[in-house]
Amino acid sequence: MMRKIWILSLLGAILVSLCIFTLNIFGKENNQDPKSDAIKLSERIDRVLKNQEDIIARLTDIRQELDIIKVRASAR
């Protein structure tokens, strides 16, 4: 008899925890604004474009340094 009570209480605790877990996951409302998604996307695009501009600036500096090195190497 004691074993049945213990098993039933364990199953009850498992069911309650699963219900709480399910409500926490699926019960949340999605309060995100579609505009906020667009703002986040535009910020990411701006960040990528800025990184590309930085990379292009670095490459032009490297190209200028390579030209100087070629001129110095050809003078020797």
Residue pairs with C-beta under 8 A, 6 or more apart in sequence:
none
